[in-house]
Amino acid sequence: MSSFRNLRQRFNKDRDDQQKVISKSGQEHGTLIEEEVFEVIEDGETRQRTEKEQQCQLCDETQSCGSLPTEELLSTVSWSSPEEKKIFEEQLNQLQEQLMIVMIENQTLKSELNANGNRREIEKLKCELTCEQQKCEALKKKLEQVMKQKRAHVSQNLSSKNKNLVDAQIAGPSQTVTQDQNQTKRFYEVVFEYLLSVCYNFLDDFTEEVEETRTKDSEGDPLAVKTLKENVKRFGTEAKPYLNTLKGIYDLKAWKAAPYTLIVFVVYMYSVWQGWFLPVLLFCFTLRLFINYLKYRGWNIHFNFFETVEETKDADDKDLSVSDKLNIVMQVARNVQNILGEVADCLEKIKSLLTWRHPQASQKLLSMTFVAFITSCLLPTNYLFFYAGLGLGIKFFIIDYIYNRFPRVRRKYDSTYQLWAELPTDLEFEKKFIKSEIDKYILPHDEDKEEIIETKSEQVSIDDKTFCELFSLPETECPLQGWHGGKRCILINKDKSLTAAFKNGRLYLTHSFLCFERTKVPSIKNIVIPLTDILKLEKAKPFSWMPGGGMAIEIGVAGNDKELILAAIHFWSHFK
């Protein structure tokens, strides 16, 4: 029993020491929290680190509590009976549970203290905001008082001036002269100050300003069917008046309403003859603006120089399915594609006209500009506008009507239309240039074979036509007998890795060219080799690890340091 009592006293001392340590750490932590409550915590990372350290301490303490020397003590103590040992174990377990509860309560108290600290910080910030609001209100009141004082001071000055004028009238002309001089001086001072302020403001306009940083995305809004449809509708409604005007001008030129077109033609020619074309044009523009002003003021006036097209309202399509929305997007994309293609063709034709890609049209443009320059130097401007106006009127109202009414006459006599149709786009110019370069390498045929080739050119098959279009060759350069459909082969590039060195394709042989097809579409990947440029044609072995003496062909081309290697050709006996 003495040993049991000694063990119990020893364990109670250890428990008291642990509780004292825990209470001291709790008190120290509480004092630290009370000191930090009234300060604003600026860094959140330090708070997280402290919480992690506290958790680690808790874990260490729990481990230390769980690691009490129970088993060692139980093994060293000699028990009188097993019931006494069980009682000791039960008391020991109860003490451990109480210790764990105390530690958990300590941790909850710490978390509550942290939460109270955050709340007090928020309350402190609210108090500061209310103080700032009160200061702002006080400043507003002071500003109002200052403004009232200024107004009262200005009114007093005005009343004093009026009194001085009355006193001057009573006192006599001597005082009035001095006051007039003072007023003139003040007037000059005011004018001088005004001029200085104007100069300073003018100089301030030329100072550089700091560019504002744009926070918007450079790519803009994302693609959406709704916004796309709304923008298309907006563009259509805003562009409709201009399109209607152009359509009215076209109808006027086509004499669809003959009496109205005749009146316009007579008025135009008479105004040009008398030199009133510009005043008539400005009068029509001002009349249109005045009518729009009357509509703005509420007048119901329906007046247009040209016939307007009635707008057709679209049906309500709020409940569109996914397929309908996709069809709308595809339709808009197709229209945009076609319009952009036509505009690009026009721009490329203008570039061809200015860069002498079509010498005949560029020469005609040069001669016309030279003649216009000479006439502008010799004749006065009023005569130039007179003759130009008469020529445009005859061309617009009479000649264009004849050309539109009779297309054969246009194709035969309209030289500008012919030249515009003949102007090449970039793609047409490239094809023409490639064709001219290919014609240099075509080998001459025998006299007996020329008649056969001419008869065959009239009866070219569809496959031969597609072959010639694929390689931009003339129709006379069709594949030879036995080469229709080509021979399967592989183009080997030693400079690349094994996974990218092999390119499948077909090999064709014509009378003047050796062609390798990589794709079924006209592309740079397709190779055309003139037979006159071939310097070497030998059997080769592309890789040393391949068996046999060589199952490939090595072709050396003039002007090309790199040799072409074609392997796995099915009937390569043609090259022997």
C-alpha positions in Angstrom: 0.0 0.0 0.0 2.9 2.4 0.7 4.1 1.9 -2.9 0.6 2.6 -4.2 0.4 5.8 -2.2 3.8 6.9 -3.3 2.8 6.3 -6.9 -0.5 8.1 -6.5 1.2 11.1 -4.9 3.8 11.2 -7.7 1.1 11.0 -10.4 -1.0 13.8 -8.6 2.2 16.0 -8.5 2.7 15.5 -12.2 -1.0 16.3 -12.9 -0.8 19.5 -10.8 2.4 20.5 -12.6 0.8 20.0 -16.0 -2.3 21.9 -15.0 -0.2 24.8 -13.7 1.7 24.8 -17.0 -1.5 24.8 -19.0 -3.1 27.6 -16.9 0.1 29.7 -17.2 0.2 29.3 -21.0 -3.6 30.1 -21.1 -3.0 33.3 -19.0 -0.1 34.4 -21.1 -2.0 33.8 -24.3 -5.0 35.7 -22.9 -2.8 38.7 -22.0 -1.3 38.7 -25.5 -4.8 38.6 -27.1 -6.0 41.4 -24.9 -3.0 43.5 -25.9 -3.5 42.7 -29.7 -7.3 43.2 -29.7 -6.9 47.1 -29.9 -4.5 46.9 -32.8 -5.4 46.4 -36.5 -3.9 43.2 -37.8 -2.4 44.0 -41.2 -0.8 40.7 -42.3 -3.1 37.6 -42.5 -0.2 35.2 -43.1 1.2 35.7 -39.6 -2.2 34.9 -38.0 -2.4 31.6 -40.0 1.2 30.7 -38.9 0.3 31.4 -35.2 -2.8 29.2 -35.5 -0.8 26.4 -37.1 1.8 26.7 -34.3 -0.9 26.5 -31.7 -2.4 23.4 -33.3 1.1 21.8 -33.3 1.5 22.7 -29.6 -1.8 21.1 -28.9 -0.9 18.0 -30.7 2.4 17.9 -28.8 0.7 18.3 -25.5 -1.9 15.7 -26.2 0.9 13.3 -27.3 2.8 14.1 -24.1 -0.3 13.5 -22.1 -1.0 10.2 -23.9 2.6 9.2 -23.3 2.4 9.0 -19.5 4.5 6.3 -18.1 1.5 4.1 -17.2 2.8 0.8 -18.4 6.2 1.3 -16.8 4.7 2.3 -13.5 2.3 -0.5 -13.5 5.1 -2.9 -14.2 7.3 -1.6 -11.4 4.5 -1.4 -8.7 3.6 -4.5 -6.8 -0.1 -4.9 -6.2 -1.8 -6.6 -3.4 -4.8 -7.5 -5.3 -6.1 -7.2 -9.0 -9.0 -5.0 -7.8 -6.6 -2.4 -6.6 -4.9 -2.4 -9.9 -8.2 -2.0 -11.8 -9.1 1.0 -9.5 -5.8 2.6 -10.2 -6.2 2.1 -14.0 -9.8 3.6 -13.9 -8.6 6.7 -12.0 -5.7 7.1 -14.4 -8.0 7.0 -17.4 -10.4 9.5 -15.8 -7.5 11.9 -15.2 -6.4 11.5 -18.8 -10.0 12.3 -20.0 -10.2 15.3 -17.7 -6.8 16.5 -19.1 -8.0 16.2 -22.7 -11.3 18.1 -21.9 -9.2 20.9 -20.4 -7.0 21.1 -23.4 -10.0 21.2 -25.8 -11.7 23.9 -23.7 -8.4 25.9 -23.8 -8.4 25.7 -27.6 -12.0 26.8 -27.9 -11.3 29.7 -25.6 -8.4 30.7 -27.8 -10.6 30.6 -31.0 -13.3 32.7 -29.3 -10.7 35.2 -28.3 -9.5 35.5 -31.9 -13.1 35.9 -33.1 -13.7 38.6 -30.5 -10.5 40.4 -31.7 -11.8 40.4 -35.3 -15.2 41.8 -34.1 -13.5 44.5 -32.2 -11.4 45.4 -35.2 -14.6 45.7 -37.3 -16.2 47.9 -34.7 -13.1 50.1 -34.5 -13.3 50.6 -38.3 -17.0 51.4 -38.1 -16.2 54.1 -35.4 -13.5 55.6 -37.7 -16.0 55.7 -40.6 -18.6 57.5 -38.5 -15.9 60.0 -37.3 -14.9 60.7 -40.9 -18.6 61.1 -41.9 -19.0 63.6 -39.1 -15.9 65.5 -40.2 -17.2 65.6 -43.8 -20.6 67.0 -42.6 -18.8 69.6 -40.5 -16.7 70.7 -43.5 -19.8 70.9 -45.7 -21.4 73.2 -43.1 -18.3 75.4 -42.9 -18.2 75.6 -46.8 -21.8 76.7 -46.8 -21.0 79.4 -44.2 -18.1 80.6 -46.2 -20.2 80.8 -49.4 -22.9 82.8 -47.5 -20.2 85.2 -46.2 -18.8 85.7 -49.8 -22.3 86.4 -51.1 -22.9 88.9 -48.3 -19.6 90.5 -49.0 -20.4 90.8 -52.8 -23.8 92.4 -52.0 -22.1 94.9 -49.6 -19.6 95.8 -52.3 -22.4 96.4 -54.8 -24.3 98.6 -52.4 -21.2 100.6 -51.5 -20.5 101.2 -55.2 -24.0 102.5 -55.7 -23.6 104.7 -52.7 -20.3 106.1 -54.0 -22.0 106.9 -57.3 -24.7 108.8 -55.6 -22.1 110.7 -53.4 -20.1 111.5 -56.6 -23.2 113.0 -58.2 -23.8 115.1 -55.1 -20.2 116.1 -54.5 -19.5 117.4 -58.0 -17.5 116.7 -61.2 -14.1 116.5 -59.5 -14.7 113.3 -57.7 -16.5 111.8 -60.7 -13.3 112.3 -62.8 -11.1 110.5 -60.3 -13.6 107.7 -60.0 -13.8 107.4 -63.8 -10.0 107.1 -63.9 -10.1 104.4 -61.3 -12.8 102.5 -63.2 -10.8 102.7 -66.4 -7.7 101.3 -64.6 -9.8 98.5 -63.2 -11.2 97.8 -66.6 -7.8 97.5 -68.1 -6.7 95.3 -65.3 -9.7 93.0 -65.8 -9.1 92.9 -69.5 -5.4 92.1 -69.0 -6.2 89.3 -66.5 -8.8 87.9 -68.9 -6.2 87.8 -71.7 -3.7 86.1 -69.5 -6.2 83.5 -68.4 -7.1 82.8 -72.1 -3.4 82.5 -73.0 -2.7 80.1 -70.1 -5.7 78.0 -70.9 -4.6 77.8 -74.6 -1.1 76.7 -73.4 -2.6 74.1 -71.1 -4.3 72.5 -74.1 -0.9 71.6 -75.5 0.3 69.8 -72.4 0.6 66.0 -72.6 -1.8 63.9 -70.7 -1.3 60.5 -69.2 -3.1 57.8 -71.1 -5.7 55.9 -69.1 -5.1 52.2 -68.8 -7.9 50.3 -70.4 -9.2 47.4 -68.3 -11.4 46.0 -71.1 -10.4 42.8 -72.9 -8.8 43.4 -76.2 -10.7 40.6 -77.8 -14.1 42.1 -76.9 -17.3 40.2 -76.0 -17.5 36.4 -76.6 -19.4 35.0 -79.5 -23.1 34.6 -78.8 -26.0 34.0 -81.1 -28.3 36.6 -79.5 -25.8 39.5 -79.8 -24.8 38.4 -83.3 -28.4 38.5 -84.4 -29.0 41.9 -82.7 -25.9 43.4 -84.3 -27.0 42.1 -87.7 -30.4 43.6 -87.3 -29.0 46.9 -86.1 -26.6 47.0 -89.1 -29.5 46.1 -91.5 -31.8 48.8 -90.1 -29.2 51.5 -90.1 -27.8 50.6 -93.6 -31.3 50.3 -95.1 -31.7 54.1 -96.0 -28.4 54.2 -97.7 -29.1 51.0 -99.6 -32.6 52.3 -100.6 -30.9 55.5 -101.9 -28.4 53.4 -104.0 -31.3 51.3 -105.2 -33.3 54.4 -106.1 -30.2 55.8 -108.1 -30.0 52.5 -109.9 -33.7 52.5 -110.8 -33.3 56.1 -111.9 -30.4 55.1 -114.2 -32.4 52.1 -115.5 -35.4 54.4 -116.4 -37.9 52.3 -114.5 -40.0 55.4 -113.9 -39.5 57.1 -117.3 -41.2 60.5 -116.5 -39.4 61.0 -113.2 -36.1 60.0 -114.8 -36.7 62.4 -117.7 -37.4 65.3 -115.3 -34.3 64.6 -113.3 -32.2 64.3 -116.5 -33.5 67.7 -117.8 -32.9 69.4 -114.4 -29.4 68.0 -114.2 -28.4 69.0 -117.7 -29.9 72.5 -117.3 -28.2 73.0 -114.0 -24.8 71.9 -115.4 -25.3 74.1 -118.5 -26.0 77.1 -116.3 -23.4 76.3 -113.7 -25.9 75.6 -111.0 -25.2 72.0 -110.2 -23.6 72.6 -106.8 -26.4 75.0 -105.6 -29.0 72.5 -106.7 -27.2 69.7 -104.9 -27.0 71.8 -101.7 -30.6 72.8 -102.0 -31.7 69.1 -102.1 -29.6 68.4 -99.1 -31.0 71.3 -97.1 -34.5 70.4 -98.1 -34.0 66.8 -96.8 -32.7 68.2 -93.5 -35.6 70.6 -93.1 -38.1 67.8 -93.8 -36.4 65.7 -91.1 -36.6 68.6 -88.7 -40.4 68.9 -89.4 -40.8 65.2 -88.7 -38.8 65.7 -85.4 -41.3 68.5 -84.5 -44.2 66.2 -85.0 -45.3 66.9 -88.6 -46.5 63.8 -90.5 -44.7 64.4 -93.8 -44.0 61.6 -96.3 -41.5 62.9 -98.9 -38.6 61.0 -100.5 -36.6 61.7 -103.6 -36.7 57.9 -104.4 -39.3 55.2 -103.8 -39.0 53.6 -100.4 -39.2 49.8 -99.9 -41.7 48.7 -97.2 -40.1 47.0 -94.3 -41.1 43.4 -93.6 -41.3 42.6 -89.9 -39.7 39.3 -88.9 -41.8 36.9 -86.9 -41.1 36.5 -83.2 -38.4 33.9 -82.8 -37.8 33.9 -79.0 -38.2 30.2 -78.7 -35.6 29.1 -81.3 -34.1 25.6 -81.1 -30.3 24.9 -81.2 -30.5 23.9 -84.9 -32.3 27.2 -85.8 -29.7 29.2 -84.0 -26.9 27.3 -85.7 -28.6 27.9 -89.1 -28.7 31.6 -88.4 -25.0 31.7 -87.5 -24.2 29.7 -90.6 -26.3 32.0 -92.8 -24.7 35.1 -91.4 -21.2 33.6 -91.8 -21.9 32.6 -95.4 -23.2 36.1 -96.3 -20.2 37.7 -94.6 -17.9 35.3 -96.4 -19.4 36.1 -99.8 -19.4 39.9 -99.3 -15.8 39.9 -98.0 -14.8 37.8 -101.0 -16.3 40.2 -103.5 -14.7 43.2 -101.7 -11.4 41.5 -101.7 -11.7 40.7 -105.4 -12.3 44.4 -106.1 -9.4 45.5 -104.0 -7.1 43.0 -105.7 -8.2 44.1 -109.1 -7.5 47.8 -108.2 -4.0 46.7 -107.0 -3.5 44.9 -110.3 -4.5 48.0 -112.2 -2.0 50.2 -110.3 0.9 47.7 -110.3 0.8 47.0 -114.0 -0.2 43.3 -113.7 -2.5 44.0 -116.7 -0.4 46.3 -118.9 -3.2 47.2 -121.3 -5.5 48.5 -118.5 -2.6 50.3 -116.7 -1.5 52.0 -120.0 -5.1 53.2 -120.6 -5.3 54.6 -117.1 -1.9 56.4 -117.5 -3.0 57.9 -120.8 -6.3 59.2 -119.4 -4.6 60.8 -116.3 -2.0 62.4 -118.6 -4.7 63.9 -120.8 -6.6 65.1 -117.8 -3.5 66.7 -116.4 -2.8 68.5 -119.7 -6.4 69.7 -120.1 -6.4 71.0 -116.4 -3.3 73.0 -117.2 -4.7 74.6 -120.4 -8.5 75.0 -119.6 -10.0 76.9 -116.6 -11.7 75.0 -113.9 -15.3 76.1 -114.8 -14.9 74.7 -118.3 -13.5 71.4 -116.8 -16.5 71.0 -114.5 -18.8 71.9 -117.3 -17.6 69.3 -119.8 -17.1 66.7 -117.1 -20.7 67.2 -115.8 -22.1 67.0 -119.4 -20.1 63.8 -120.0 -21.2 62.2 -116.8 -24.9 63.0 -117.4 -24.8 61.5 -120.9 -22.9 58.4 -119.6 -25.2 58.0 -116.6 -28.6 58.5 -118.1 -28.2 57.3 -121.7 -25.1 55.1 -122.4 -25.4 53.0 -119.2 -29.1 52.5 -119.9 -28.2 51.2 -123.4 -25.5 48.9 -122.0 -27.8 47.5 -119.3 -30.7 47.0 -121.7 -28.6 45.3 -124.4 -25.8 43.1 -122.9 -24.3 42.3 -126.3 -23.7 45.9 -127.0 -22.0 46.2 -123.6 -19.7 43.2 -124.2 -18.7 44.6 -127.6 -18.3 48.3 -127.0 -17.8 48.9 -123.3 -14.0 48.9 -123.0 -14.0 49.8 -119.3 -16.2 46.8 -118.5 -14.0 44.5 -120.5 -10.8 45.7 -118.9 -12.3 45.4 -115.4 -13.4 41.8 -116.1 -9.9 41.0 -117.4 -8.1 42.5 -114.4 -6.6 39.5 -112.5 -6.9 38.8 -108.8 -4.0 37.6 -106.8 -4.9 33.9 -107.3 -5.4 34.4 -111.0 -2.1 36.3 -111.3 -0.3 33.5 -109.5 -1.8 30.9 -111.8 -0.9 32.9 -114.8 2.7 33.4 -113.6 3.1 29.7 -112.8 1.7 28.8 -116.2 4.1 31.2 -117.9 7.0 29.6 -116.0 5.9 26.1 -116.8 5.6 26.9 -120.5 9.3 27.5 -120.5 10.1 23.9 -119.6 7.6 22.2 -122.0 9.6 20.0 -124.4 8.7 20.2 -128.2 6.7 17.4 -129.7 7.3 15.6 -133.0 5.4 16.8 -136.0 3.6 13.5 -136.3 2.6 13.6 -132.7 1.3 17.2 -132.7 -1.8 16.3 -134.7 -2.5 13.4 -132.3 -2.0 15.7 -129.3 -4.4 18.3 -130.8 -7.1 15.7 -131.3 -6.5 14.3 -127.8 -6.7 17.8 -126.3 -10.2 18.1 -127.7 -11.1 14.8 -126.0 -9.4 15.2 -122.6 -11.0 13.1 -119.9 -12.1 14.5 -116.5 -9.3 12.8 -114.7 -6.7 14.4 -116.9 -8.3 17.8 -116.4 -8.2 17.4 -112.6 -4.6 16.3 -112.9 -3.7 19.4 -115.0 -5.5 21.7 -112.5 -3.8 20.0 -109.6 -0.3 20.7 -110.9 -1.2 23.9 -112.9 -0.1 22.2 -116.2 -1.5 22.7 -119.7 -3.9 20.1 -121.0 -1.3 18.8 -123.4 0.8 17.6 -120.4 -1.4 14.6 -119.5 0.2 11.5 -117.8 1.8 9.1 -120.3 0.4 5.6 -121.0 0.7 3.4 -117.9 1.0 6.4 -115.6 -2.7 7.3 -115.4 -3.6 7.2 -111.7 0.0 7.5 -110.8 2.4 5.1 -108.9 2.3 4.8 -105.2 5.6 5.8 -103.6 7.2 7.4 -100.5 9.2 10.6 -100.4 12.0 10.3 -97.8 13.6 13.2 -96.0 16.9 12.2 -94.3 17.1 15.4 -92.3 14.0 14.6 -90.2 13.4 11.8 -87.7 12.1 8.4 -88.7 8.5 9.3 -87.6 8.4 12.4 -89.9 10.8 11.4 -92.7 8.3 9.3 -94.7 5.6 11.1 -96.8 3.2 9.0 -98.8 2.0 10.1 -102.3 1.7 9.3 -106.0 4.2 9.8 -108.8 3.2 10.9 -112.3 5.2 11.2 -115.5 4.2 13.4 -118.4 6.0 14.4 -121.6 7.9 17.2 -119.9 7.5 16.9 -116.1 7.8 14.5 -113.2 5.1 15.2 -110.6 4.7 14.0 -107.0 1.2 14.4 -105.5 1.0 14.9 -101.7 -2.6 16.3 -101.5 -5.6 16.3 -103.7 -5.8 20.1 -103.6 -3.5 22.5 -105.4 -0.8 23.2 -102.9 2.9 24.0 -102.4 3.4 20.4 -101.1 2.8 19.0 -104.6 6.1 18.8 -106.4 6.6 19.5 -110.2 10.1 18.7 -111.6 10.9 19.6 -115.2 12.7 16.8 -117.0 15.2 19.2 -118.4 16.4 20.1 -114.8 17.0 16.5 -113.8 20.8 16.0 -113.6 21.0 12.6 -111.9 18.7 9.6 -111.6 20.2 6.6 -109.8 19.2 3.7 -107.6 19.9 4.5 -104.0 19.8 3.1 -100.5 18.5 5.8 -98.1 19.5 4.1 -94.9 22.4 1.8 -94.2 20.4 -0.5 -92.0 18.0 -1.3 -94.8 18.5 -4.7 -96.4 19.4 -5.2 -100.1 21.3 -3.0 -102.6 18.7 -0.3 -102.7 15.0 0.0 -103.3 14.8 3.8 -103.9 15.6 6.4 -106.5 17.7 9.4 -106.0 17.0 12.4 -108.2 19.3 15.4 -108.5 17.7 18.6 -109.7 19.5 21.7 -111.1 19.5 24.6 -108.7 18.7 22.4 -105.7 21.5 21.1 -103.4 19.2 18.7 -101.7 18.4 15.5 -103.6 15.0 13.9 -103.7 14.6 10.3 -102.6 11.6 8.3 -103.8 11.2 4.8 -102.4 8.7 1.9 -102.6 7.7 2.7 -106.2 5.6 0.0 -107.7 6.8 -0.2 -111.3 10.2 1.5 -111.2 11.4 -0.3 -114.3 10.3 2.8 -116.3 13.4 4.6 -115.1 15.9 1.9 -116.3 
